[in-house]
Amino acid sequence: MPVISERGKELKRRRHRAKSYTKFKAILAKNPSGEMKARIAEKLRRMTPSAEQLIKEWKLIG
């Protein structure tokens, strides 16, 4: 089994987050309701420390 360096792990996490962001944007395009925006905002908060910046950019709250 290959050993992944710390940098490799970091890149893997970043790529996975990027896929999730794309998925969230597609969901919002189909269903832009307030409830869905709140759910996605909560998921973003659990995923990344920079969630508040993303929430403002995507206009999920306020």
Phi and psi restraints in degrees (value plus and minus 20) as a CYANA .aco file:
   2 PRO   PHI     -90.2   -50.2
   2 PRO   PSI     127.7   167.7
   3 VAL   PHI    -114.3   -74.3
   3 VAL   PSI     109.1   149.1
   4 ILE   PHI    -118.0   -78.0
   4 ILE   PSI     111.1   151.1
   5 SER   PHI     -90.8   -50.8
   5 SER   PSI     148.0   188.0
   6 GLU   PHI     -80.2   -40.2
   6 GLU   PSI     -59.9   -19.9
   7 ARG   PHI     -83.2   -43.2
   7 ARG   PSI     -60.5   -20.5
   8 GLY   PHI     -82.1   -42.1
   8 GLY   PSI     -61.3   -21.3
   9 LYS   PHI     -84.0   -44.0
   9 LYS   PSI     -61.6   -21.6
  10 GLU   PHI     -82.0   -42.0
  10 GLU   PSI     -64.6   -24.6
  11 LEU   PHI     -85.0   -45.0
  11 LEU   PSI     -58.6   -18.6
  12 LYS   PHI     -82.5   -42.5
  12 LYS   PSI     -64.1   -24.1
  13 ARG   PHI     -82.4   -42.4
  13 ARG   PSI     -61.8   -21.8
  14 ARG   PHI     -83.3   -43.3
  14 ARG   PSI     -64.1   -24.1
  15 ARG   PHI     -83.9   -43.9
  15 ARG   PSI     -60.4   -20.4
  16 HIS   PHI     -84.8   -44.8
  16 HIS   PSI     -61.4   -21.4
  17 ARG   PHI     -82.4   -42.4
  17 ARG   PSI     -61.0   -21.0
  18 ALA   PHI     -81.9   -41.9
  18 ALA   PSI     -60.5   -20.5
  19 LYS   PHI     -83.5   -43.5
  19 LYS   PSI     -61.0   -21.0
  20 SER   PHI     -84.4   -44.4
  20 SER   PSI     -61.4   -21.4
  21 TYR   PHI     -80.4   -40.4
  21 TYR   PSI     -63.1   -23.1
  22 THR   PHI     -81.6   -41.6
  22 THR   PSI     -62.6   -22.6
  23 LYS   PHI     -83.7   -43.7
  23 LYS   PSI     -63.3   -23.3
  24 PHE   PHI     -83.2   -43.2
  24 PHE   PSI     -61.5   -21.5
  25 LYS   PHI     -84.1   -44.1
  25 LYS   PSI     -58.0   -18.0
  26 ALA   PHI     -85.6   -45.6
  26 ALA   PSI     -61.0   -21.0
  27 ILE   PHI     -83.4   -43.4
  27 ILE   PSI     -63.2   -23.2
  28 LEU   PHI     -85.0   -45.0
  28 LEU   PSI     -54.2   -14.2
  29 ALA   PHI     -86.0   -46.0
  29 ALA   PSI     -55.7   -15.7
  30 LYS   PHI     -99.1   -59.1
  30 LYS   PSI     -58.1   -18.1
  31 ASN   PHI    -158.1  -118.1
  31 ASN   PSI      64.2   104.2
  32 PRO   PHI    -105.3   -65.3
  32 PRO   PSI      11.6    51.6
  33 SER   PHI     -89.8   -49.8
  33 SER   PSI     139.4   179.4
  34 GLY   PHI     -82.8   -42.8
  34 GLY   PSI     -56.5   -16.5
  35 GLU   PHI     -84.9   -44.9
  35 GLU   PSI     -63.4   -23.4
  36 MET   PHI     -86.4   -46.4
  36 MET   PSI     -59.2   -19.2
  37 LYS   PHI     -81.6   -41.6
  37 LYS   PSI     -60.9   -20.9
  38 ALA   PHI     -85.8   -45.8
  38 ALA   PSI     -60.9   -20.9
  39 ARG   PHI     -84.0   -44.0
  39 ARG   PSI     -63.4   -23.4
  40 ILE   PHI     -88.2   -48.2
  40 ILE   PSI     -56.9   -16.9
  41 ALA   PHI     -80.8   -40.8
  41 ALA   PSI     -61.8   -21.8
  42 GLU   PHI     -84.1   -44.1
  42 GLU   PSI     -62.1   -22.1
  43 LYS   PHI     -83.0   -43.0
  43 LYS   PSI     -60.9   -20.9
  44 LEU   PHI     -82.7   -42.7
  44 LEU   PSI     -60.2   -20.2
  45 ARG   PHI     -82.2   -42.2
  45 ARG   PSI     -55.6   -15.6
  46 ARG   PHI     -95.0   -55.0
  46 ARG   PSI     -46.9    -6.9
  47 MET   PHI    -100.8   -60.8
  47 MET   PSI     -60.7   -20.7
  48 THR   PHI    -165.8  -125.8
  48 THR   PSI     126.6   166.6
  49 PRO   PHI     -89.3   -49.3
  49 PRO   PSI     -40.7    -0.7
  50 SER   PHI    -113.2   -73.2
  50 SER   PSI       5.0    45.0
  51 ALA   PHI     -81.9   -41.9
  51 ALA   PSI     -60.5   -20.5
  52 GLU   PHI     -81.1   -41.1
  52 GLU   PSI     -56.5   -16.5
  53 GLN   PHI     -85.4   -45.4
  53 GLN   PSI     -63.4   -23.4
  54 LEU   PHI     -84.6   -44.6
  54 LEU   PSI     -60.0   -20.0
  55 ILE   PHI     -82.1   -42.1
  55 ILE   PSI     -60.5   -20.5
  56 LYS   PHI     -87.3   -47.3
  56 LYS   PSI     -63.8   -23.8
  57 GLU   PHI     -83.5   -43.5
  57 GLU   PSI     -59.7   -19.7
  58 TRP   PHI    -105.1   -65.1
  58 TRP   PSI     -24.2    15.8
  59 LYS   PHI      36.2    76.2
  59 LYS   PSI      28.0    68.0
  60 LEU   PHI    -100.7   -60.7
  60 LEU   PSI     -53.7   -13.7
  61 ILE   PHI    -152.0  -112.0
  61 ILE   PSI     113.2   153.2
